[in-house]
Amino acid sequence: MSENPMTDAFDAAEEEQSETNGVGDDFDTERYLEALNSDGAPKEKTVGIAVTAEMHAFYHELQNADEVEVNPAQSVRDHLEKLAHRHPDVFEKAMRKLEIEREF
């Protein structure tokens, strides 16, 4: 049991769905991977990451520096996309939970 009842409910629903459908069904993660870091997809959610005051100041300076050609927010999105490819089972689990959430 986690500290988040919503996560517990998603895990239980996913487990029930896996038992019903059988493990290894044809869940299509490709369509989610395509939408994961798409330039055209709306950026309507935020991910909060606690950082030190020093990192916070550096992040904002990077964001505002004209001489630096980097977008720190896009760099984080790119890294999360790489992690999704590196950990496909975790990514699939997250997308299954997202589907369940969207049903409600």
Order of alpha helices (4+ residues) and beta strands (2+ residues): alpha-alpha-alpha-alpha-alpha
